[in-house]
């Protein structure tokens, strides 16, 4: 679902955005949408990083053990896939 957005931008900013969109081979709408999505995603990554840092500070060994267990589980699964002919 989309909604129309009307806004005023400084002339120089609009011109730069149009050139950047043209360089990327997309419309201005797609360019702006991607920029907004990137900003939101970066915020989510920052929030996740803060949560991980807090978890490490609260119990440093737990996160390491969990990470190793996931790594080992994935390695076991991948090895099993190779032997049964799966990709």
C-alpha positions in Angstrom: 0.0 0.0 0.0 1.3 3.4 -0.8 0.4 7.0 0.1 1.2 10.2 -1.7 3.7 12.5 -0.1 4.1 16.1 -1.0 7.2 17.9 0.3 9.4 20.8 -0.5 13.1 20.2 -0.8 15.9 22.7 -1.4 16.6 22.9 -5.1 20.2 21.7 -4.8 19.2 18.7 -2.8 16.5 17.7 -5.3 18.9 18.1 -8.2 21.5 15.9 -6.4 18.9 13.3 -5.6 17.7 13.2 -9.2 21.3 12.8 -10.4 22.0 10.0 -7.9 18.8 8.2 -8.9 19.7 8.5 -12.6 23.2 7.1 -11.8 21.6 4.2 -10.1 19.2 3.7 -13.0 16.1 4.1 -10.9 13.3 6.7 -10.4 13.5 9.3 -7.8 10.7 7.5 -5.9 12.7 4.3 -5.8 15.8 6.2 -4.8 14.1 7.9 -1.9 12.4 4.7 -0.8 15.7 2.9 -0.7 17.3 5.8 1.3 14.5 5.6 3.9 14.7 1.8 4.1 18.4 2.0 4.5 18.1 4.6 7.3 15.5 2.4 9.1 17.6 -0.7 8.7 20.7 1.0 10.0 18.7 2.0 13.1 17.6 -1.6 13.6 21.2 -2.8 13.3 22.3 -0.1 15.8 19.6 -1.2 18.2 20.6 -4.8 17.8 24.3 -4.0 18.4 23.3 -2.2 21.7 21.3 -5.2 22.8 24.2 -7.5 22.0 26.6 -5.3 23.9 24.3 -5.3 26.9 24.0 -9.1 26.8 27.7 -9.5 26.7 28.2 -7.1 29.6 25.6 -9.0 31.6 26.9 -12.5 30.9 29.9 -12.6 28.6 30.2 -16.4 28.4 26.6 -17.1 27.5 26.7 -15.3 24.2 30.0 -17.0 23.3 28.6 -20.4 24.1 25.4 -19.7 22.1 27.4 -18.5 19.1 29.5 -21.6 19.2 26.5 -23.9 19.5 24.9 -22.3 16.5 28.1 -22.4 14.5 28.7 -26.1 15.3 25.0 -26.9 14.6 25.2 -25.3 11.2 28.6 -27.0 10.4 27.0 -30.4 11.3 24.0 -29.7 9.1 26.1 -28.6 6.2 28.3 -31.7 6.4 25.2 -33.9 6.5 23.8 -32.1 3.4 27.0 -32.9 1.4 26.8 -36.6 2.2 23.2 -37.1 1.2 23.6 -35.3 -2.1 21.7 -32.1 -1.2 23.2 -28.7 -2.1 
